[in-house]
């Protein structure tokens, strides 16, 4: 799985989206409140003309009606297009799914303003089948809300189903599992195949093939659209919870990078900085004895004390120098563990919210300290639990809307925190380093030269 978070003021996010659309092979679905950007619209039309299935749902808003995009072209070229409602809240999470694999989501509408004036968050996740499926399910619900289709369920064409089964088995046999995703989506429209579909989404291929072989008879069942609004809110809650989960991981990984850099900076450079400060102190004391008053002396004394205290605190902390493959294992375990214990994660296995938060804090602390064994232990324990879906117990619309609003506040805070960190001078400096060893070696050499020059000056004034 690959995760990338971008901010529209930092990078040319629209070009990144266009590049991903250029790589589309079978299917693209887009759900945004406002879709007024012409290059993105033209790209979707180009995809349709190249035989790629394109589906678009946007809000029934004047911004969309007055822009230059001719939405009728989408259906004219064989795609699906629909308006829903007139309120951006219906499009709480703007997203695009490409080939049932790449999920582009976040706060950015597909408008010129979003990409040039605002500072919106856009997260791109590749290779996470469950996440892609969650967003596809939400898109299907939006299609139902639009009224353009009456049901997602279709009668089972037994012959077609068996052909799809054969294709899936063949792809699994030759190790090209990524090619089965479009066929899994075709099976989703039949309720009777739900178990098989879920096993395929979870990549339990052996069990899925076993269920396919057991499958013998057909029965058409239509989806119950009663309570569709409640179910849609529940899905939105799950989607924004997943987004919070992803942003939290990004935030922690950024914090860990900064903290580990600062730790190494203090451990490696503070001793020589301390020597420089001590020597400067002596120089200023000598000047003071000769009647030369300089305020800098007092500041130097404070800086010397602070430098020493920082060093004494940091030497108590041990952060091992892991190999690259160990760092990769650490990252993957942390991401897995976060999903299983973050209080807002739909996959959390801990029922008590406070206990979940405590476990998440322990996991995060171990990750930042690169304590691979501790992270392994926590994740191993979490794997023994079963996901607890509290949403199943809630049926009141107001309660669900309150939950959604609460998650939106958390999401907004996370986006703000991540933006602030990514724009900080500290992070901008660190992210440009390709080799920390070279950086600290050069810094140490510069500081040692500075110390030598100061020593010469001090001796000169003896």
TORKOL-4160 file (C-alpha; in steps of 0.2 Angstrom, whole numbers, padded with zeros to 4 digits, m for minus):
462
<pt num="1" X="0000" Y="0000" Z="0000"/>
<pt num="2" X="0006" Y="0017" Z="m0004"/>
<pt num="3" X="0000" Y="0033" Z="0004"/>
<pt num="4" X="0003" Y="0051" Z="m0001"/>
<pt num="5" X="m0004" Y="0067" Z="0006"/>
<pt num="6" X="m0003" Y="0083" Z="m0004"/>
<pt num="7" X="m0008" Y="0101" Z="m0001"/>
<pt num="8" X="m0014" Y="0112" Z="m0015"/>
<pt num="9" X="m0003" Y="0126" Z="m0011"/>
<pt num="10" X="0013" Y="0115" Z="m0009"/>
<pt num="11" X="0012" Y="0106" Z="m0025"/>
<pt num="12" X="0003" Y="0105" Z="m0042"/>
<pt num="13" X="m0010" Y="0093" Z="m0036"/>
<pt num="14" X="m0021" Y="0095" Z="m0052"/>
<pt num="15" X="m0006" Y="0088" Z="m0062"/>
<pt num="16" X="m0004" Y="0073" Z="m0050"/>
<pt num="17" X="m0022" Y="0069" Z="m0052"/>
<pt num="18" X="m0021" Y="0071" Z="m0071"/>
<pt num="19" X="m0006" Y="0059" Z="m0071"/>
<pt num="20" X="m0016" Y="0046" Z="m0062"/>
<pt num="21" X="m0031" Y="0048" Z="m0074"/>
<pt num="22" X="m0019" Y="0045" Z="m0088"/>
<pt num="23" X="m0015" Y="0028" Z="m0081"/>
<pt num="24" X="m0033" Y="0023" Z="m0080"/>
<pt num="25" X="m0037" Y="0007" Z="m0089"/>
<pt num="26" X="m0055" Y="0001" Z="m0085"/>
<pt num="27" X="m0065" Y="0012" Z="m0074"/>
<pt num="28" X="m0065" Y="0030" Z="m0065"/>
<pt num="29" X="m0078" Y="0036" Z="m0054"/>
<pt num="30" X="m0079" Y="0054" Z="m0047"/>
<pt num="31" X="m0089" Y="0062" Z="m0033"/>
<pt num="32" X="m0086" Y="0080" Z="m0029"/>
<pt num="33" X="m0097" Y="0094" Z="m0024"/>
<pt num="34" X="m0091" Y="0107" Z="m0037"/>
<pt num="35" X="m0083" Y="0101" Z="m0054"/>
<pt num="36" X="m0079" Y="0117" Z="m0064"/>
<pt num="37" X="m0061" Y="0113" Z="m0069"/>
<pt num="38" X="m0060" Y="0111" Z="m0088"/>
<pt num="39" X="m0044" Y="0101" Z="m0090"/>
<pt num="40" X="m0050" Y="0088" Z="m0078"/>
<pt num="41" X="m0067" Y="0087" Z="m0087"/>
<pt num="42" X="m0058" Y="0086" Z="m0104"/>
<pt num="43" X="m0048" Y="0072" Z="m0097"/>
<pt num="44" X="m0063" Y="0062" Z="m0092"/>
<pt num="45" X="m0071" Y="0064" Z="m0109"/>
<pt num="46" X="m0054" Y="0058" Z="m0117"/>
<pt num="47" X="m0055" Y="0043" Z="m0106"/>
<pt num="48" X="m0073" Y="0039" Z="m0112"/>
<pt num="49" X="m0067" Y="0041" Z="m0130"/>
<pt num="50" X="m0054" Y="0028" Z="m0126"/>
<pt num="51" X="m0066" Y="0015" Z="m0120"/>
<pt num="52" X="m0064" Y="0018" Z="m0101"/>
<pt num="53" X="m0080" Y="0018" Z="m0091"/>
<pt num="54" X="m0082" Y="0035" Z="m0082"/>
<pt num="55" X="m0095" Y="0039" Z="m0069"/>
<pt num="56" X="m0098" Y="0056" Z="m0061"/>
<pt num="57" X="m0109" Y="0063" Z="m0047"/>
<pt num="58" X="m0109" Y="0081" Z="m0042"/>
<pt num="59" X="m0121" Y="0093" Z="m0033"/>
<pt num="60" X="m0135" Y="0102" Z="m0041"/>
<pt num="61" X="m0127" Y="0119" Z="m0038"/>
<pt num="62" X="m0127" Y="0135" Z="m0048"/>
<pt num="63" X="m0107" Y="0134" Z="m0049"/>
<pt num="64" X="m0109" Y="0118" Z="m0059"/>
<pt num="65" X="m0123" Y="0125" Z="m0070"/>
<pt num="66" X="m0114" Y="0141" Z="m0075"/>
<pt num="67" X="m0097" Y="0133" Z="m0078"/>
<pt num="68" X="m0091" Y="0129" Z="m0096"/>
<pt num="69" X="m0091" Y="0110" Z="m0093"/>
<pt num="70" X="m0104" Y="0101" Z="m0104"/>
<pt num="71" X="m0109" Y="0087" Z="m0093"/>
<pt num="72" X="m0121" Y="0080" Z="m0106"/>
<pt num="73" X="m0106" Y="0074" Z="m0115"/>
<pt num="74" X="m0102" Y="0061" Z="m0102"/>
<pt num="75" X="m0118" Y="0052" Z="m0105"/>
<pt num="76" X="m0117" Y="0055" Z="m0123"/>
<pt num="77" X="m0101" Y="0047" Z="m0124"/>
<pt num="78" X="m0108" Y="0032" Z="m0114"/>
<pt num="79" X="m0103" Y="0037" Z="m0096"/>
<pt num="80" X="m0114" Y="0039" Z="m0081"/>
<pt num="81" X="m0118" Y="0057" Z="m0074"/>
<pt num="82" X="m0130" Y="0063" Z="m0061"/>
<pt num="83" X="m0134" Y="0078" Z="m0050"/>
<pt num="84" X="m0139" Y="0075" Z="m0031"/>
<pt num="85" X="m0146" Y="0088" Z="m0019"/>
<pt num="86" X="m0140" Y="0106" Z="m0019"/>
<pt num="87" X="m0129" Y="0106" Z="m0003"/>
<pt num="88" X="m0111" Y="0103" Z="m0003"/>
<pt num="89" X="m0113" Y="0093" Z="0013"/>
<pt num="90" X="m0120" Y="0078" Z="0003"/>
<pt num="91" X="m0102" Y="0078" Z="m0004"/>
<pt num="92" X="m0094" Y="0078" Z="0013"/>
<pt num="93" X="m0078" Y="0068" Z="0006"/>
<pt num="94" X="m0073" Y="0072" Z="m0011"/>
<pt num="95" X="m0066" Y="0058" Z="m0020"/>
<pt num="96" X="m0061" Y="0048" Z="m0036"/>
<pt num="97" X="m0058" Y="0030" Z="m0038"/>
<pt num="98" X="m0047" Y="0024" Z="m0052"/>
<pt num="99" X="m0047" Y="0005" Z="m0058"/>
<pt num="100" X="m0054" Y="0000" Z="m0041"/>
<pt num="101" X="m0037" Y="0003" Z="m0034"/>
<pt num="102" X="m0031" Y="0021" Z="m0033"/>
<pt num="103" X="m0042" Y="0032" Z="m0021"/>
<pt num="104" X="m0040" Y="0051" Z="m0022"/>
<pt num="105" X="m0049" Y="0059" Z="m0008"/>
<pt num="106" X="m0049" Y="0074" Z="0003"/>
<pt num="107" X="m0056" Y="0092" Z="0005"/>
<pt num="108" X="m0053" Y="0098" Z="m0013"/>
<pt num="109" X="m0067" Y="0100" Z="m0025"/>
<pt num="110" X="m0062" Y="0099" Z="m0044"/>
<pt num="111" X="m0062" Y="0118" Z="m0046"/>
<pt num="112" X="m0049" Y="0131" Z="m0051"/>
<pt num="113" X="m0051" Y="0139" Z="m0035"/>
<pt num="114" X="m0047" Y="0123" Z="m0025"/>
<pt num="115" X="m0031" Y="0120" Z="m0035"/>
<pt num="116" X="m0025" Y="0138" Z="m0036"/>
<pt num="117" X="m0032" Y="0149" Z="m0021"/>
<pt num="118" X="m0037" Y="0137" Z="m0007"/>
<pt num="119" X="m0025" Y="0126" Z="0003"/>
<pt num="120" X="m0034" Y="0109" Z="0002"/>
<pt num="121" X="m0029" Y="0092" Z="0007"/>
<pt num="122" X="m0028" Y="0078" Z="m0005"/>
<pt num="123" X="m0023" Y="0060" Z="0000"/>
<pt num="124" X="m0019" Y="0047" Z="m0013"/>
<pt num="125" X="m0019" Y="0028" Z="m0008"/>
<pt num="126" X="m0014" Y="0014" Z="m0019"/>
<pt num="127" X="m0015" Y="m0004" Z="m0017"/>
<pt num="128" X="m0028" Y="m0005" Z="m0002"/>
<pt num="129" X="m0043" Y="m0015" Z="m0009"/>
<pt num="130" X="m0054" Y="m0013" Z="0006"/>
<pt num="131" X="m0052" Y="0006" Z="0006"/>
<pt num="132" X="m0056" Y="0006" Z="m0013"/>
<pt num="133" X="m0071" Y="m0004" Z="m0010"/>
<pt num="134" X="m0078" Y="0007" Z="0004"/>
<pt num="135" X="m0077" Y="0022" Z="m0008"/>
<pt num="136" X="m0085" Y="0012" Z="m0022"/>
<pt num="137" X="m0099" Y="0008" Z="m0010"/>
<pt num="138" X="m0102" Y="0026" Z="m0006"/>
<pt num="139" X="m0102" Y="0031" Z="m0024"/>
<pt num="140" X="m0115" Y="0017" Z="m0027"/>
<pt num="141" X="m0126" Y="0025" Z="m0013"/>
<pt num="142" X="m0124" Y="0042" Z="m0021"/>
<pt num="143" X="m0130" Y="0035" Z="m0038"/>
<pt num="144" X="m0146" Y="0029" Z="m0029"/>
<pt num="145" X="m0148" Y="0045" Z="m0020"/>
<pt num="146" X="m0148" Y="0054" Z="m0037"/>
<pt num="147" X="m0163" Y="0044" Z="m0043"/>
<pt num="148" X="m0155" Y="0040" Z="m0060"/>
<pt num="149" X="m0156" Y="0022" Z="m0055"/>
<pt num="150" X="m0169" Y="0013" Z="m0044"/>
<pt num="151" X="m0158" Y="m0002" Z="m0038"/>
<pt num="152" X="m0140" Y="m0007" Z="m0037"/>
<pt num="153" X="m0145" Y="m0026" Z="m0037"/>
<pt num="154" X="m0147" Y="m0035" Z="m0053"/>
<pt num="155" X="m0153" Y="m0053" Z="m0058"/>
<pt num="156" X="m0140" Y="m0065" Z="m0057"/>
<pt num="157" X="m0134" Y="m0071" Z="m0074"/>
<pt num="158" X="m0128" Y="m0088" Z="m0069"/>
<pt num="159" X="m0118" Y="m0091" Z="m0085"/>
<pt num="160" X="m0110" Y="m0074" Z="m0084"/>
<pt num="161" X="m0106" Y="m0077" Z="m0065"/>
<pt num="162" X="m0097" Y="m0093" Z="m0069"/>
<pt num="163" X="m0087" Y="m0085" Z="m0083"/>
<pt num="164" X="m0081" Y="m0072" Z="m0070"/>
<pt num="165" X="m0077" Y="m0085" Z="m0058"/>
<pt num="166" X="m0066" Y="m0094" Z="m0070"/>
<pt num="167" X="m0057" Y="m0078" Z="m0075"/>
<pt num="168" X="m0054" Y="m0074" Z="m0056"/>
<pt num="169" X="m0047" Y="m0091" Z="m0053"/>
<pt num="170" X="m0036" Y="m0090" Z="m0068"/>
<pt num="171" X="m0029" Y="m0073" Z="m0063"/>
<pt num="172" X="m0026" Y="m0080" Z="m0045"/>
<pt num="173" X="m0017" Y="m0095" Z="m0052"/>
<pt num="174" X="m0005" Y="m0085" Z="m0063"/>
<pt num="175" X="m0002" Y="m0072" Z="m0049"/>
<pt num="176" X="m0010" Y="m0057" Z="m0057"/>
<pt num="177" X="m0022" Y="m0054" Z="m0043"/>
<pt num="178" X="m0023" Y="m0035" Z="m0046"/>
<pt num="179" X="m0033" Y="m0039" Z="m0063"/>
<pt num="180" X="m0048" Y="m0046" Z="m0054"/>
<pt num="181" X="m0054" Y="m0030" Z="m0046"/>
<pt num="182" X="m0066" Y="m0025" Z="m0061"/>
<pt num="183" X="m0073" Y="m0042" Z="m0061"/>
<pt num="184" X="m0076" Y="m0042" Z="m0042"/>
<pt num="185" X="m0086" Y="m0026" Z="m0044"/>
<pt num="186" X="m0097" Y="m0034" Z="m0057"/>
<pt num="187" X="m0101" Y="m0048" Z="m0044"/>
<pt num="188" X="m0105" Y="m0035" Z="m0031"/>
<pt num="189" X="m0122" Y="m0030" Z="m0039"/>
<pt num="190" X="m0129" Y="m0047" Z="m0034"/>
<pt num="191" X="m0133" Y="m0049" Z="m0015"/>
<pt num="192" X="m0131" Y="m0068" Z="m0016"/>
<pt num="193" X="m0113" Y="m0066" Z="m0020"/>
<pt num="194" X="m0109" Y="m0055" Z="m0005"/>
<pt num="195" X="m0099" Y="m0067" Z="0004"/>
<pt num="196" X="m0088" Y="m0072" Z="m0011"/>
<pt num="197" X="m0086" Y="m0053" Z="m0015"/>
<pt num="198" X="m0080" Y="m0049" Z="0003"/>
<pt num="199" X="m0068" Y="m0064" Z="0003"/>
<pt num="200" X="m0060" Y="m0057" Z="m0013"/>
<pt num="201" X="m0059" Y="m0040" Z="m0006"/>
<pt num="202" X="m0050" Y="m0046" Z="0009"/>
<pt num="203" X="m0039" Y="m0056" Z="m0002"/>
<pt num="204" X="m0044" Y="m0073" Z="0005"/>
<pt num="205" X="m0043" Y="m0081" Z="m0012"/>
<pt num="206" X="m0042" Y="m0099" Z="m0007"/>
<pt num="207" X="m0058" Y="m0097" Z="0004"/>
<pt num="208" X="m0066" Y="m0087" Z="m0010"/>
<pt num="209" X="m0063" Y="m0100" Z="m0023"/>
<pt num="210" X="m0070" Y="m0113" Z="m0011"/>
<pt num="211" X="m0086" Y="m0103" Z="m0010"/>
<pt num="212" X="m0087" Y="m0101" Z="m0029"/>
<pt num="213" X="m0086" Y="m0120" Z="m0031"/>
<pt num="214" X="m0100" Y="m0122" Z="m0018"/>
<pt num="215" X="m0111" Y="m0110" Z="m0027"/>
<pt num="216" X="m0125" Y="m0119" Z="m0036"/>
<pt num="217" X="m0141" Y="m0110" Z="m0037"/>
<pt num="218" X="m0147" Y="m0092" Z="m0040"/>
<pt num="219" X="m0160" Y="m0081" Z="m0032"/>
<pt num="220" X="m0163" Y="m0062" Z="m0036"/>
<pt num="221" X="m0165" Y="m0051" Z="m0021"/>
<pt num="222" X="m0167" Y="m0032" Z="m0022"/>
<pt num="223" X="m0158" Y="m0020" Z="m0010"/>
<pt num="224" X="m0169" Y="m0013" Z="0003"/>
<pt num="225" X="m0168" Y="0006" Z="0000"/>
<pt num="226" X="m0178" Y="0010" Z="0016"/>
<pt num="227" X="m0167" Y="0020" Z="0028"/>
<pt num="228" X="m0155" Y="0024" Z="0013"/>
<pt num="229" X="m0151" Y="0041" Z="0021"/>
<pt num="230" X="m0146" Y="0033" Z="0037"/>
<pt num="231" X="m0135" Y="0020" Z="0028"/>
<pt num="232" X="m0127" Y="0034" Z="0018"/>
<pt num="233" X="m0123" Y="0044" Z="0033"/>
<pt num="234" X="m0115" Y="0028" Z="0041"/>
<pt num="235" X="m0104" Y="0026" Z="0026"/>
<pt num="236" X="m0099" Y="0044" Z="0026"/>
<pt num="237" X="m0094" Y="0041" Z="0044"/>
<pt num="238" X="m0084" Y="0026" Z="0039"/>
<pt num="239" X="m0075" Y="0035" Z="0025"/>
<pt num="240" X="m0071" Y="0051" Z="0035"/>
<pt num="241" X="m0065" Y="0039" Z="0049"/>
<pt num="242" X="m0053" Y="0031" Z="0037"/>
<pt num="243" X="m0047" Y="0048" Z="0031"/>
<pt num="244" X="m0044" Y="0053" Z="0049"/>
<pt num="245" X="m0034" Y="0036" Z="0051"/>
<pt num="246" X="m0023" Y="0040" Z="0036"/>
<pt num="247" X="m0020" Y="0058" Z="0041"/>
<pt num="248" X="m0016" Y="0053" Z="0059"/>
<pt num="249" X="m0003" Y="0040" Z="0052"/>
<pt num="250" X="0004" Y="0054" Z="0041"/>
<pt num="251" X="0005" Y="0066" Z="0056"/>
<pt num="252" X="0013" Y="0054" Z="0067"/>
<pt num="253" X="0026" Y="0049" Z="0054"/>
<pt num="254" X="0030" Y="0067" Z="0051"/>
<pt num="255" X="0032" Y="0070" Z="0070"/>
<pt num="256" X="0043" Y="0055" Z="0071"/>
<pt num="257" X="0054" Y="0062" Z="0057"/>
<pt num="258" X="0056" Y="0079" Z="0066"/>
<pt num="259" X="0059" Y="0071" Z="0083"/>
<pt num="260" X="0071" Y="0058" Z="0077"/>
<pt num="261" X="0081" Y="0072" Z="0068"/>
<pt num="262" X="0081" Y="0084" Z="0083"/>
<pt num="263" X="0087" Y="0069" Z="0094"/>
<pt num="264" X="0101" Y="0066" Z="0083"/>
<pt num="265" X="0105" Y="0084" Z="0081"/>
<pt num="266" X="0106" Y="0086" Z="0100"/>
<pt num="267" X="0116" Y="0070" Z="0103"/>
<pt num="268" X="0129" Y="0073" Z="0089"/>
<pt num="269" X="0130" Y="0092" Z="0089"/>
<pt num="270" X="0126" Y="0099" Z="0106"/>
<pt num="271" X="0143" Y="0094" Z="0113"/>
<pt num="272" X="0153" Y="0104" Z="0101"/>
<pt num="273" X="0140" Y="0118" Z="0102"/>
<pt num="274" X="0142" Y="0117" Z="0121"/>
<pt num="275" X="0161" Y="0119" Z="0119"/>
<pt num="276" X="0158" Y="0134" Z="0108"/>
<pt num="277" X="0146" Y="0142" Z="0120"/>
<pt num="278" X="0158" Y="0139" Z="0135"/>
<pt num="279" X="0172" Y="0147" Z="0125"/>
<pt num="280" X="0161" Y="0162" Z="0120"/>
<pt num="281" X="0157" Y="0164" Z="0139"/>
<pt num="282" X="0175" Y="0165" Z="0143"/>
<pt num="283" X="0178" Y="0178" Z="0130"/>
<pt num="284" X="0163" Y="0189" Z="0136"/>
<pt num="285" X="0169" Y="0187" Z="0154"/>
<pt num="286" X="0186" Y="0193" Z="0149"/>
<pt num="287" X="0178" Y="0208" Z="0141"/>
<pt num="288" X="0168" Y="0211" Z="0156"/>
<pt num="289" X="0184" Y="0212" Z="0167"/>
<pt num="290" X="0191" Y="0225" Z="0155"/>
<pt num="291" X="0176" Y="0236" Z="0158"/>
<pt num="292" X="0167" Y="0231" Z="0142"/>
<pt num="293" X="0149" Y="0228" Z="0145"/>
<pt num="294" X="0140" Y="0217" Z="0133"/>
<pt num="295" X="0122" Y="0211" Z="0136"/>
<pt num="296" X="0126" Y="0195" Z="0125"/>
<pt num="297" X="0135" Y="0187" Z="0140"/>
<pt num="298" X="0119" Y="0185" Z="0150"/>
<pt num="299" X="0110" Y="0177" Z="0134"/>
<pt num="300" X="0126" Y="0166" Z="0131"/>
<pt num="301" X="0124" Y="0160" Z="0149"/>
<pt num="302" X="0106" Y="0155" Z="0147"/>
<pt num="303" X="0109" Y="0147" Z="0130"/>
<pt num="304" X="0124" Y="0137" Z="0137"/>
<pt num="305" X="0112" Y="0131" Z="0151"/>
<pt num="306" X="0098" Y="0127" Z="0139"/>
<pt num="307" X="0110" Y="0117" Z="0127"/>
<pt num="308" X="0117" Y="0107" Z="0142"/>
<pt num="309" X="0100" Y="0103" Z="0149"/>
<pt num="310" X="0094" Y="0097" Z="0131"/>
<pt num="311" X="0108" Y="0086" Z="0130"/>
<pt num="312" X="0106" Y="0078" Z="0147"/>
<pt num="313" X="0088" Y="0075" Z="0143"/>
<pt num="314" X="0091" Y="0067" Z="0126"/>
<pt num="315" X="0105" Y="0055" Z="0131"/>
<pt num="316" X="0092" Y="0047" Z="0142"/>
<pt num="317" X="0082" Y="0042" Z="0126"/>
<pt num="318" X="0089" Y="0028" Z="0115"/>
<pt num="319" X="0083" Y="0027" Z="0097"/>
<pt num="320" X="0091" Y="0013" Z="0088"/>
<pt num="321" X="0099" Y="0015" Z="0071"/>
<pt num="322" X="0088" Y="0002" Z="0061"/>
<pt num="323" X="0092" Y="m0005" Z="0045"/>
<pt num="324" X="0081" Y="0000" Z="0030"/>
<pt num="325" X="0071" Y="m0016" Z="0029"/>
<pt num="326" X="0068" Y="m0015" Z="0048"/>
<pt num="327" X="0062" Y="0003" Z="0046"/>
<pt num="328" X="0050" Y="m0003" Z="0032"/>
<pt num="329" X="0043" Y="m0017" Z="0044"/>
<pt num="330" X="0041" Y="m0004" Z="0058"/>
<pt num="331" X="0031" Y="0007" Z="0046"/>
<pt num="332" X="0020" Y="m0007" Z="0040"/>
<pt num="333" X="0017" Y="m0013" Z="0058"/>
<pt num="334" X="0013" Y="0004" Z="0064"/>
<pt num="335" X="0000" Y="0007" Z="0050"/>
<pt num="336" X="m0008" Y="m0010" Z="0053"/>
<pt num="337" X="m0009" Y="m0007" Z="0072"/>
<pt num="338" X="m0016" Y="0011" Z="0070"/>
<pt num="339" X="m0031" Y="0004" Z="0061"/>
<pt num="340" X="m0034" Y="m0009" Z="0075"/>
<pt num="341" X="m0033" Y="0003" Z="0090"/>
<pt num="342" X="m0036" Y="0021" Z="0084"/>
<pt num="343" X="m0052" Y="0026" Z="0093"/>
<pt num="344" X="m0060" Y="0033" Z="0077"/>
<pt num="345" X="m0055" Y="0019" Z="0066"/>
<pt num="346" X="m0069" Y="0008" Z="0059"/>
<pt num="347" X="m0058" Y="m0007" Z="0061"/>
<pt num="348" X="m0054" Y="m0004" Z="0079"/>
<pt num="349" X="m0054" Y="m0020" Z="0090"/>
<pt num="350" X="m0055" Y="m0012" Z="0107"/>
<pt num="351" X="m0072" Y="m0008" Z="0113"/>
<pt num="352" X="m0068" Y="0005" Z="0127"/>
<pt num="353" X="m0063" Y="0021" Z="0118"/>
<pt num="354" X="m0051" Y="0027" Z="0132"/>
<pt num="355" X="m0042" Y="0010" Z="0132"/>
<pt num="356" X="m0041" Y="0011" Z="0113"/>
<pt num="357" X="m0033" Y="0029" Z="0114"/>
<pt num="358" X="m0021" Y="0023" Z="0128"/>
<pt num="359" X="m0016" Y="0008" Z="0117"/>
<pt num="360" X="m0014" Y="0020" Z="0102"/>
<pt num="361" X="m0003" Y="0031" Z="0112"/>
<pt num="362" X="0008" Y="0017" Z="0117"/>
<pt num="363" X="0010" Y="0011" Z="0099"/>
<pt num="364" X="0014" Y="0029" Z="0093"/>
<pt num="365" X="0027" Y="0031" Z="0107"/>
<pt num="366" X="0035" Y="0014" Z="0103"/>
<pt num="367" X="0035" Y="0019" Z="0084"/>
<pt num="368" X="0043" Y="0036" Z="0087"/>
<pt num="369" X="0057" Y="0027" Z="0098"/>
<pt num="370" X="0059" Y="0014" Z="0084"/>
<pt num="371" X="0056" Y="0001" Z="0097"/>
<pt num="372" X="0052" Y="m0013" Z="0084"/>
<pt num="373" X="0050" Y="m0027" Z="0097"/>
<pt num="374" X="0037" Y="m0017" Z="0107"/>
<pt num="375" X="0027" Y="m0012" Z="0091"/>
<pt num="376" X="0027" Y="m0031" Z="0086"/>
<pt num="377" X="0021" Y="m0035" Z="0103"/>
<pt num="378" X="0007" Y="m0023" Z="0103"/>
<pt num="379" X="0001" Y="m0027" Z="0085"/>
<pt num="380" X="0002" Y="m0046" Z="0089"/>
<pt num="381" X="m0010" Y="m0043" Z="0103"/>
<pt num="382" X="m0022" Y="m0032" Z="0093"/>
<pt num="383" X="m0023" Y="m0045" Z="0079"/>
<pt num="384" X="m0031" Y="m0057" Z="0091"/>
<pt num="385" X="m0046" Y="m0045" Z="0093"/>
<pt num="386" X="m0062" Y="m0043" Z="0081"/>
<pt num="387" X="m0067" Y="m0026" Z="0074"/>
<pt num="388" X="m0081" Y="m0018" Z="0084"/>
<pt num="389" X="m0093" Y="m0008" Z="0073"/>
<pt num="390" X="m0102" Y="0003" Z="0085"/>
<pt num="391" X="m0112" Y="0011" Z="0070"/>
<pt num="392" X="m0122" Y="m0005" Z="0069"/>
<pt num="393" X="m0130" Y="m0001" Z="0086"/>
<pt num="394" X="m0135" Y="0017" Z="0081"/>
<pt num="395" X="m0151" Y="0020" Z="0071"/>
<pt num="396" X="m0156" Y="0038" Z="0075"/>
<pt num="397" X="m0152" Y="0050" Z="0061"/>
<pt num="398" X="m0148" Y="0065" Z="0073"/>
<pt num="399" X="m0135" Y="0054" Z="0083"/>
<pt num="400" X="m0126" Y="0049" Z="0067"/>
<pt num="401" X="m0126" Y="0067" Z="0060"/>
<pt num="402" X="m0118" Y="0072" Z="0077"/>
<pt num="403" X="m0105" Y="0059" Z="0075"/>
<pt num="404" X="m0101" Y="0064" Z="0057"/>
<pt num="405" X="m0100" Y="0083" Z="0063"/>
<pt num="406" X="m0088" Y="0077" Z="0077"/>
<pt num="407" X="m0077" Y="0068" Z="0065"/>
<pt num="408" X="m0077" Y="0082" Z="0053"/>
<pt num="409" X="m0070" Y="0093" Z="0067"/>
<pt num="410" X="m0056" Y="0080" Z="0070"/>
<pt num="411" X="m0053" Y="0079" Z="0052"/>
<pt num="412" X="m0051" Y="0098" Z="0050"/>
<pt num="413" X="m0039" Y="0099" Z="0065"/>
<pt num="414" X="m0028" Y="0085" Z="0058"/>
<pt num="415" X="m0028" Y="0094" Z="0041"/>
<pt num="416" X="m0023" Y="0110" Z="0050"/>
<pt num="417" X="m0009" Y="0102" Z="0060"/>
<pt num="418" X="m0002" Y="0093" Z="0045"/>
<pt num="419" X="m0002" Y="0108" Z="0035"/>
<pt num="420" X="0007" Y="0118" Z="0049"/>
<pt num="421" X="0020" Y="0104" Z="0051"/>
<pt num="422" X="0023" Y="0103" Z="0032"/>
<pt num="423" X="0025" Y="0122" Z="0030"/>
<pt num="424" X="0037" Y="0123" Z="0046"/>
<pt num="425" X="0055" Y="0129" Z="0043"/>
<pt num="426" X="0060" Y="0113" Z="0052"/>
<pt num="427" X="0051" Y="0101" Z="0041"/>
<pt num="428" X="0055" Y="0110" Z="0025"/>
<pt num="429" X="0074" Y="0109" Z="0030"/>
<pt num="430" X="0073" Y="0091" Z="0035"/>
<pt num="431" X="0063" Y="0084" Z="0020"/>
<pt num="432" X="0077" Y="0090" Z="0008"/>
<pt num="433" X="0090" Y="0080" Z="0016"/>
<pt num="434" X="0094" Y="0064" Z="0006"/>
<pt num="435" X="0108" Y="0058" Z="0018"/>
<pt num="436" X="0108" Y="0062" Z="0036"/>
<pt num="437" X="0125" Y="0056" Z="0039"/>
<pt num="438" X="0132" Y="0068" Z="0027"/>
<pt num="439" X="0122" Y="0082" Z="0034"/>
<pt num="440" X="0128" Y="0079" Z="0052"/>
<pt num="441" X="0146" Y="0076" Z="0046"/>
<pt num="442" X="0146" Y="0093" Z="0037"/>
<pt num="443" X="0138" Y="0102" Z="0052"/>
<pt num="444" X="0151" Y="0095" Z="0064"/>
<pt num="445" X="0165" Y="0100" Z="0053"/>
<pt num="446" X="0158" Y="0118" Z="0052"/>
<pt num="447" X="0156" Y="0119" Z="0071"/>
<pt num="448" X="0174" Y="0112" Z="0074"/>
<pt num="449" X="0181" Y="0125" Z="0062"/>
<pt num="450" X="0171" Y="0139" Z="0072"/>
<pt num="451" X="0178" Y="0132" Z="0088"/>
<pt num="452" X="0196" Y="0132" Z="0082"/>
<pt num="453" X="0194" Y="0150" Z="0076"/>
<pt num="454" X="0186" Y="0156" Z="0092"/>
<pt num="455" X="0201" Y="0147" Z="0102"/>
<pt num="456" X="0213" Y="0157" Z="0091"/>
<pt num="457" X="0204" Y="0173" Z="0095"/>
<pt num="458" X="0204" Y="0169" Z="0114"/>
<pt num="459" X="0222" Y="0165" Z="0114"/>
<pt num="460" X="0226" Y="0181" Z="0105"/>
<pt num="461" X="0217" Y="0191" Z="0118"/>
<pt num="462" X="0227" Y="0182" Z="0133"/>
